[in-house]
Amino acid sequence: MSETEMTAGGKPFVHHHAAHCETGVTAALFRDKGLEISEPMVFGIGSGIFFGHLPFVKWVGLPISTYRTQPGAVFRKAAKRLGGKFVTQHFRNAQKGMDEMLRVIRGGQIVGLTTNIYWLSYFPNRFRFQFNGHNIVVLREIENGFRVSDPVLDKPVDCLADDLIRARFARGPLEPHGFMYYPVSIDPHPDVRGACIKGMLDTCNMMLKIPLPIFGIRGIRYLAKRIIKFDRTQGFEEACRQLGMIVRMQEEVGTGGAGFRYMYAAFLQEAAGLFGSAELDELSRDMTAIGDTWREFAVTAARIIKKRGNQEETFAKAGGLMLICAGREEALFKNLRDVASKLKS
């Protein structure tokens, strides 16, 4: 869905509903600078797909699993690869952060912000939870607040100034520190093919080459093997709590579904058309099938947690499905690395 709004500079802004907040905000910021680009293309060029299991980072007392790169990386990488000049800022002081945001939007520039969704009162209470990674676009000032474009909503909304301060400077895991970002300019005729190749090769390196056992394909296997033994090592109730968090991070916390695998498949499909590549088109179909297996893992996990499954729904089965995902993704990213290298040469 889309709806037209006005920015502080009197420029029309078309709000689009997005599958994911950071890619939706980044695409909106680029469109505002005259570059029409899809959300999956932003995601692929910005090397958004990833995996990491972080047992030392806790959210509500549970380890975090991430299916994407760190917040802000998609915007920075996509802007750089598309020939953009951009600004990213963190702030130690909330007042300085708000003053700088006001200065920028009063100059006619819209800005992206990373916030904690819990403090955004334009969401109904049932949708608000402690999460320090929600991205929005600030369009202009209004009385007692700001007009914002939140990509997970159908139309722009009003946000109280006090709410925005709390959301930008919330404490807790991965706290945003008032993170603000925006493009100063974007090349109106960028080398999109070159940007796609850079994004693909970077993604392949992150998924295949990071030597630490908690990241990339190694990380998927590491977590899968833990899940297989969860009920024996954690006890059933604690195992269910941890499994529930893994699924929540995969399917609910801004992932675009199946841990972003469907969105990356859409990027590969769009890139296949751009390059006229049958190989990329086949890899797109492969990634969609991998996304289906991630969804099967989520369904199995939900049945274990809700105790609705039969005896076949076990932690061993859930972990086994994740191991299948790891094997298929390893093959896919190795093939993608070869295809992207050929396209580059």
C-alpha positions, 0 to 999 in steps of 0.5 A: 500500500502507498500514500503520499505525504509532504516533507518539511521541505514541501516535497511529496513523499510516497509511503510504502508498506514494506516487508522489513523496516530497515530495507523499507526505510532505506528504499524510501530514503533512496526514492526520495533522492530520485533512485527507484529501487525495490526493497529486495534489491536494497537487501541484496546489494546491502548484503543483508542476509546473514546468520549468527547465534549470540549466546553472550547477548541476552534479550529477556534473559534468552540468547539472541539468534540473528538472521540478518547483518547488524542494524545500519549495515544494509543502509551503509553498504547499499548507499556506498555501492550505489554511489551515494554520499550519506551520513550516519550518526550516534549520540551519547546525549539525547538532547544533542541527538534531537537537536541534530535531527531537528536541524536536518529535517528543518533543512528539508531532509528526511531521516531514518532512525533506529528506535525501540518499538516499545516506546512508539505509542502509535502502535497498539499495546499488544504490538509493543515489545522491547526491541531496539532495532525498529527503523522509521523515517521522520518526515517533518515536525508537527505540534508536540511531535513528528510526522513519521513513515513507519514501513510496517504500517499502511500510512504515515502516523504522528509520533509524540516528541517524548515517545521518539526521545525514549524510543531513540535512546532506549537502554538494553541489548543492542541499544540504538544510541539515537542512531540517525542516517540519511543519504545526502545524494545518490547517483541517479544512474548507478552501476546497479550490476556492479553493486549487485556483484559486490553485494553477492560476494560480500554475502558469500564471504560472510556466510562461508568464511567467518572462522568463528563457530557462531556465524554464517553456515557454521553458526547454523550448524552450531545452533542446530546441534544444540537444538537436537540436545536441547531437552536433555541439556536444558530441560523441557521447559527451558528448551521450549523457551529458547526454541521459542526465541529462535523462532520469534527472531526468525519469523516475527522480529523484522525478518520478512519471513523465513529468516529473510530467505524469501526476500533474498530469493526475490533479490536473486530473481530480480538480479537474474533479470538484470543480468539475463542469468539462468543460473541466478534464476535457478539459485533464486528458486533454490533459496525459496525452497530453503526458505520453505525448510526454515518455515517447516522448522518453525512449524515443527518448533511451534508444535513442540512448544505448544505440545500439539505435535505427535511423537515425531515432533521432537527437538531432534527433528527440529535441529535436523531441519536446521542442519538441512538448511545449513547444508543447502545454504552452504551449497547455494552460497558456494554456487553464488560465489562462483556465478558472481565471480564469473559475472564480475570478470 
